[in-house]
Amino acid sequence: MTNALHVAWVTLLDRIVHAKGRVPLRTPRGSTPVRTVD
């Protein structure tokens, strides 16, 4: 069970990192992209 939880957690963090990486492309003006999104 521990391994499954670890994999799920790492996958979740990876998705968050990728999501933040795409934020600048989504922001209209591109100013403070990280702070605009939760």
PQR file of N, CA, C, O and H, with PARSE charges and radii, in Angstrom:
ATOM      1  N   MET A   1       0.832  -1.211   0.000 -0.4000 1.5000
ATOM      2  CA  MET A   1       0.000   0.000   0.000 -0.0000 2.0000
ATOM      3  C   MET A   1       0.865   1.258   0.000  0.5500 1.7000
ATOM      4  O   MET A   1       0.533   2.261  -0.632 -0.5500 1.4000
ATOM      5  N   THR A   2       1.968   1.182   0.716 -0.4000 1.5000
ATOM      6  CA  THR A   2       2.840   2.358   0.800 -0.0000 2.0000
ATOM      7  C   THR A   2       3.364   2.747  -0.582  0.5500 1.7000
ATOM      8  O   THR A   2       3.414   3.928  -0.928 -0.5500 1.4000
ATOM      9  H   THR A   2       2.238   0.367   1.230  0.4000 1.0000
ATOM     10  N   ASN A   3       3.751   1.747  -1.360 -0.4000 1.5000
ATOM     11  CA  ASN A   3       4.283   2.028  -2.696 -0.0000 2.0000
ATOM     12  C   ASN A   3       3.227   2.683  -3.578  0.5500 1.7000
ATOM     13  O   ASN A   3       3.523   3.613  -4.328 -0.5500 1.4000
ATOM     14  H   ASN A   3       3.710   0.788  -1.079  0.4000 1.0000
ATOM     15  N   ALA A   4       1.998   2.194  -3.484 -0.4000 1.5000
ATOM     16  CA  ALA A   4       0.910   2.738  -4.302 -0.0000 2.0000
ATOM     17  C   ALA A   4       0.662   4.201  -3.931  0.5500 1.7000
ATOM     18  O   ALA A   4       0.472   5.046  -4.805 -0.5500 1.4000
ATOM     19  H   ALA A   4       1.757   1.439  -2.875  0.4000 1.0000
ATOM     20  N   LEU A   5       0.666   4.490  -2.636 -0.4000 1.5000
ATOM     21  CA  LEU A   5       0.448   5.872  -2.183 -0.0000 2.0000
ATOM     22  C   LEU A   5       1.590   6.762  -2.637  0.5500 1.7000
ATOM     23  O   LEU A   5       1.374   7.907  -3.036 -0.5500 1.4000
ATOM     24  H   LEU A   5       0.821   3.804  -1.926  0.4000 1.0000
ATOM     25  N   HIS A   6       2.798   6.239  -2.575 -0.4000 1.5000
ATOM     26  CA  HIS A   6       3.967   7.019  -2.984 -0.0000 2.0000
ATOM     27  C   HIS A   6       3.882   7.376  -4.466  0.5500 1.7000
ATOM     28  O   HIS A   6       4.129   8.517  -4.857 -0.5500 1.4000
ATOM     29  H   HIS A   6       2.973   5.309  -2.251  0.4000 1.0000
ATOM     30  N   VAL A   7       3.531   6.388  -5.280 -0.4000 1.5000
ATOM     31  CA  VAL A   7       3.409   6.614  -6.726 -0.0000 2.0000
ATOM     32  C   VAL A   7       2.323   7.644  -7.018  0.5500 1.7000
ATOM     33  O   VAL A   7       2.499   8.528  -7.856 -0.5500 1.4000
ATOM     34  H   VAL A   7       3.331   5.461  -4.963  0.4000 1.0000
ATOM     35  N   ALA A   8       1.199   7.518  -6.317 -0.4000 1.5000
ATOM     36  CA  ALA A   8       0.086   8.450  -6.530 -0.0000 2.0000
ATOM     37  C   ALA A   8       0.505   9.862  -6.133  0.5500 1.7000
ATOM     38  O   ALA A   8       0.176  10.826  -6.825 -0.5500 1.4000
ATOM     39  H   ALA A   8       1.056   6.800  -5.636  0.4000 1.0000
ATOM     40  N   TRP A   9       1.229   9.988  -5.023 -0.4000 1.5000
ATOM     41  CA  TRP A   9       1.675  11.292  -4.545 -0.0000 2.0000
ATOM     42  C   TRP A   9       2.653  11.926  -5.526  0.5500 1.7000
ATOM     43  O   TRP A   9       2.536  13.109  -5.847 -0.5500 1.4000
ATOM     44  H   TRP A   9       1.496   9.205  -4.461  0.4000 1.0000
ATOM     45  N   VAL A  10       3.616  11.140  -6.002 -0.4000 1.5000
ATOM     46  CA  VAL A  10       4.608  11.645  -6.950 -0.0000 2.0000
ATOM     47  C   VAL A  10       3.924  12.075  -8.246  0.5500 1.7000
ATOM     48  O   VAL A  10       4.272  13.096  -8.840 -0.5500 1.4000
ATOM     49  H   VAL A  10       3.710  10.179  -5.741  0.4000 1.0000
ATOM     50  N   THR A  11       2.941  11.276  -8.672 -0.4000 1.5000
ATOM     51  CA  THR A  11       2.210  11.601  -9.902 -0.0000 2.0000
ATOM     52  C   THR A  11       1.457  12.906  -9.735  0.5500 1.7000
ATOM     53  O   THR A  11       1.414  13.733 -10.645 -0.5500 1.4000
ATOM     54  H   THR A  11       2.658  10.447  -8.190  0.4000 1.0000
ATOM     55  N   LEU A  12       0.856  13.085  -8.553 -0.4000 1.5000
ATOM     56  CA  LEU A  12       0.102  14.308  -8.286 -0.0000 2.0000
ATOM     57  C   LEU A  12       1.023  15.520  -8.307  0.5500 1.7000
ATOM     58  O   LEU A  12       0.701  16.543  -8.911 -0.5500 1.4000
ATOM     59  H   LEU A  12       0.890  12.413  -7.813  0.4000 1.0000
ATOM     60  N   LEU A  13       2.173  15.400  -7.645 -0.4000 1.5000
ATOM     61  CA  LEU A  13       3.138  16.507  -7.615 -0.0000 2.0000
ATOM     62  C   LEU A  13       3.627  16.813  -9.024  0.5500 1.7000
ATOM     63  O   LEU A  13       3.810  17.973  -9.394 -0.5500 1.4000
ATOM     64  H   LEU A  13       2.434  14.569  -7.154  0.4000 1.0000
ATOM     65  N   ASP A  14       3.839  15.748  -9.812 -0.4000 1.5000
ATOM     66  CA  ASP A  14       4.327  15.933 -11.184 -0.0000 2.0000
ATOM     67  C   ASP A  14       3.297  16.706 -12.010  0.5500 1.7000
ATOM     68  O   ASP A  14       3.646  17.571 -12.813 -0.5500 1.4000
ATOM     69  H   ASP A  14       3.691  14.806  -9.512  0.4000 1.0000
ATOM     70  N   ARG A  15       2.034  16.376 -11.798 -0.4000 1.5000
ATOM     71  CA  ARG A  15       0.972  17.073 -12.539 -0.0000 2.0000
ATOM     72  C   ARG A  15       0.926  18.540 -12.154  0.5500 1.7000
ATOM     73  O   ARG A  15       0.733  19.408 -13.005 -0.5500 1.4000
ATOM     74  H   ARG A  15       1.751  15.673 -11.147  0.4000 1.0000
ATOM     75  N   ILE A  16       1.106  18.820 -10.847 -0.4000 1.5000
ATOM     76  CA  ILE A  16       1.079  20.205 -10.373 -0.0000 2.0000
ATOM     77  C   ILE A  16       2.231  20.991 -10.991  0.5500 1.7000
ATOM     78  O   ILE A  16       2.056  22.130 -11.423 -0.5500 1.4000
ATOM     79  H   ILE A  16       1.263  18.115 -10.155  0.4000 1.0000
ATOM     80  N   VAL A  17       3.405  20.374 -11.028 -0.4000 1.5000
ATOM     81  CA  VAL A  17       4.582  21.041 -11.594 -0.0000 2.0000
ATOM     82  C   VAL A  17       4.355  21.359 -13.065  0.5500 1.7000
ATOM     83  O   VAL A  17       4.662  22.457 -13.530 -0.5500 1.4000
ATOM     84  H   VAL A  17       3.547  19.449 -10.677  0.4000 1.0000
ATOM     85  N   HIS A  18       3.806  20.372 -13.799 -0.4000 1.5000
ATOM     86  CA  HIS A  18       3.548  20.586 -15.230 -0.0000 2.0000
ATOM     87  C   HIS A  18       2.480  21.654 -15.418  0.5500 1.7000
ATOM     88  O   HIS A  18       2.548  22.457 -16.350 -0.5500 1.4000
ATOM     89  H   HIS A  18       3.557  19.481 -13.421  0.4000 1.0000
ATOM     90  N   ALA A  19       1.493  21.658 -14.527 -0.4000 1.5000
ATOM     91  CA  ALA A  19       0.404  22.641 -14.632 -0.0000 2.0000
ATOM     92  C   ALA A  19       0.964  24.047 -14.447  0.5500 1.7000
ATOM     93  O   ALA A  19       0.599  24.969 -15.177 -0.5500 1.4000
ATOM     94  H   ALA A  19       1.437  21.006 -13.770  0.4000 1.0000
ATOM     95  N   LYS A  20       1.862  24.209 -13.453 -0.4000 1.5000
ATOM     96  CA  LYS A  20       2.461  25.527 -13.211 -0.0000 2.0000
ATOM     97  C   LYS A  20       3.342  25.932 -14.383  0.5500 1.7000
ATOM     98  O   LYS A  20       3.464  27.115 -14.699 -0.5500 1.4000
ATOM     99  H   LYS A  20       2.158  23.460 -12.860  0.4000 1.0000
ATOM    100  N   GLY A  21       3.948  24.954 -15.020 -0.4000 1.5000
ATOM    101  CA  GLY A  21       4.808  25.244 -16.163 -0.0000 2.0000
ATOM    102  C   GLY A  21       4.009  25.766 -17.346  0.5500 1.7000
ATOM    103  O   GLY A  21       4.526  26.506 -18.184 -0.5500 1.4000
ATOM    104  H   GLY A  21       3.849  23.993 -14.763  0.4000 1.0000
ATOM    105  N   ARG A  22       2.731  25.367 -17.406 -0.4000 1.5000
ATOM    106  CA  ARG A  22       1.880  25.799 -18.513 -0.0000 2.0000
ATOM    107  C   ARG A  22       1.170  27.108 -18.212  0.5500 1.7000
ATOM    108  O   ARG A  22       0.599  27.731 -19.107 -0.5500 1.4000
ATOM    109  H   ARG A  22       2.311  24.766 -16.726  0.4000 1.0000
ATOM    110  N   VAL A  23       1.203  27.521 -16.964 -0.4000 1.5000
ATOM    111  CA  VAL A  23       0.485  28.739 -16.538 -0.0000 2.0000
ATOM    112  C   VAL A  23       0.851  29.970 -17.365  0.5500 1.7000
ATOM    113  O   VAL A  23      -0.047  30.669 -17.834 -0.5500 1.4000
ATOM    114  H   VAL A  23       1.666  27.015 -16.237  0.4000 1.0000
ATOM    115  N   PRO A  24       2.154  30.261 -17.563 -0.5600 1.5000
ATOM    116  CA  PRO A  24       2.538  31.465 -18.315  0.2800 2.0000
ATOM    117  C   PRO A  24       1.894  31.531 -19.691  0.5500 1.7000
ATOM    118  O   PRO A  24       1.628  32.621 -20.198 -0.5500 1.4000
ATOM    119  N   LEU A  25       1.638  30.374 -20.302 -0.4000 1.5000
ATOM    120  CA  LEU A  25       1.045  30.364 -21.638 -0.0000 2.0000
ATOM    121  C   LEU A  25      -0.440  30.720 -21.578  0.5500 1.7000
ATOM    122  O   LEU A  25      -1.002  31.255 -22.533 -0.5500 1.4000
ATOM    123  H   LEU A  25       1.854  29.489 -19.890  0.4000 1.0000
ATOM    124  N   ARG A  26      -1.062  30.415 -20.441 -0.4000 1.5000
ATOM    125  CA  ARG A  26      -2.501  30.658 -20.304 -0.0000 2.0000
ATOM    126  C   ARG A  26      -2.804  32.085 -19.865  0.5500 1.7000
ATOM    127  O   ARG A  26      -3.855  32.632 -20.199 -0.5500 1.4000
ATOM    128  H   ARG A  26      -0.606  29.980 -19.664  0.4000 1.0000
ATOM    129  N   THR A  27      -1.879  32.687 -19.111 -0.4000 1.5000
ATOM    130  CA  THR A  27      -2.140  34.031 -18.606 -0.0000 2.0000
ATOM    131  C   THR A  27      -2.219  35.028 -19.756  0.5500 1.7000
ATOM    132  O   THR A  27      -1.399  34.980 -20.673 -0.5500 1.4000
ATOM    133  H   THR A  27      -1.025  32.242 -18.840  0.4000 1.0000
ATOM    134  N   PRO A  28      -3.198  35.932 -19.720 -0.5600 1.5000
ATOM    135  CA  PRO A  28      -3.417  36.907 -20.787  0.2800 2.0000
ATOM    136  C   PRO A  28      -2.236  37.856 -20.970  0.5500 1.7000
ATOM    137  O   PRO A  28      -1.709  38.002 -22.072 -0.5500 1.4000
ATOM    138  N   ARG A  29      -1.830  38.495 -19.884 -0.4000 1.5000
ATOM    139  CA  ARG A  29      -0.740  39.479 -19.971 -0.0000 2.0000
ATOM    140  C   ARG A  29       0.610  38.849 -19.647  0.5500 1.7000
ATOM    141  O   ARG A  29       1.652  39.339 -20.082 -0.5500 1.4000
ATOM    142  H   ARG A  29      -2.259  38.376 -18.988  0.4000 1.0000
ATOM    143  N   GLY A  30       0.585  37.764 -18.884 -0.4000 1.5000
ATOM    144  CA  GLY A  30       1.839  37.102 -18.530 -0.0000 2.0000
ATOM    145  C   GLY A  30       2.493  37.699 -17.294  0.5500 1.7000
ATOM    146  O   GLY A  30       3.615  37.336 -16.942 -0.5500 1.4000
ATOM    147  H   GLY A  30      -0.262  37.366 -18.531  0.4000 1.0000
ATOM    148  N   SER A  31       1.785  38.620 -16.633 -0.4000 1.5000
ATOM    149  CA  SER A  31       2.347  39.243 -15.432 -0.0000 2.0000
ATOM    150  C   SER A  31       1.990  38.428 -14.193  0.5500 1.7000
ATOM    151  O   SER A  31       0.826  38.089 -13.978 -0.5500 1.4000
ATOM    152  H   SER A  31       0.873  38.915 -16.920  0.4000 1.0000
ATOM    153  N   THR A  32       2.995  38.119 -13.383 -0.4000 1.5000
ATOM    154  CA  THR A  32       2.820  37.312 -12.162 -0.0000 2.0000
ATOM    155  C   THR A  32       1.924  36.105 -12.417  0.5500 1.7000
ATOM    156  O   THR A  32       0.860  35.985 -11.811 -0.5500 1.4000
ATOM    157  H   THR A  32       3.940  38.395 -13.557  0.4000 1.0000
ATOM    158  N   PRO A  33       2.349  35.207 -13.314 -0.5600 1.5000
ATOM    159  CA  PRO A  33       1.541  34.044 -13.675  0.2800 2.0000
ATOM    160  C   PRO A  33       1.361  33.064 -12.519  0.5500 1.7000
ATOM    161  O   PRO A  33       0.286  32.487 -12.351 -0.5500 1.4000
ATOM    162  N   VAL A  34       2.421  32.876 -11.717 -0.4000 1.5000
ATOM    163  CA  VAL A  34       2.371  31.890 -10.635 -0.0000 2.0000
ATOM    164  C   VAL A  34       1.410  32.335  -9.542  0.5500 1.7000
ATOM    165  O   VAL A  34       0.679  31.518  -8.983 -0.5500 1.4000
ATOM    166  H   VAL A  34       3.293  33.345 -11.853  0.4000 1.0000
ATOM    167  N   ARG A  35       1.408  33.639  -9.235 -0.4000 1.5000
ATOM    168  CA  ARG A  35       0.550  34.131  -8.155 -0.0000 2.0000
ATOM    169  C   ARG A  35      -0.919  34.184  -8.575  0.5500 1.7000
ATOM    170  O   ARG A  35      -1.810  34.120  -7.728 -0.5500 1.4000
ATOM    171  H   ARG A  35       2.002  34.303  -9.689  0.4000 1.0000
ATOM    172  N   THR A  36      -1.168  34.298  -9.856 -0.4000 1.5000
ATOM    173  CA  THR A  36      -2.552  34.398 -10.330 -0.0000 2.0000
ATOM    174  C   THR A  36      -3.302  33.093 -10.094  0.5500 1.7000
ATOM    175  O   THR A  36      -4.477  33.097  -9.729 -0.5500 1.4000
ATOM    176  H   THR A  36      -0.444  34.350 -10.544  0.4000 1.0000
ATOM    177  N   VAL A  37      -2.605  31.972 -10.308 -0.4000 1.5000
ATOM    178  CA  VAL A  37      -3.240  30.663 -10.136 -0.0000 2.0000
ATOM    179  C   VAL A  37      -2.910  30.109  -8.766  0.5500 1.7000
ATOM    180  O   VAL A  37      -1.811  30.315  -8.251 -0.5500 1.4000
ATOM    181  H   VAL A  37      -1.650  31.969 -10.604  0.4000 1.0000
ATOM    182  N   ASP A  38      -3.877  29.394  -8.169 -0.4000 1.5000
ATOM    183  CA  ASP A  38      -3.641  28.831  -6.836 -0.0000 2.0000
ATOM    184  C   ASP A  38      -2.485  27.861  -6.881  0.5500 1.7000
ATOM    185  O   ASP A  38      -2.127  27.279  -5.858 -0.5500 1.4000
ATOM    186  H   ASP A  38      -4.770  29.226  -8.588  0.4000 1.0000
TER
END
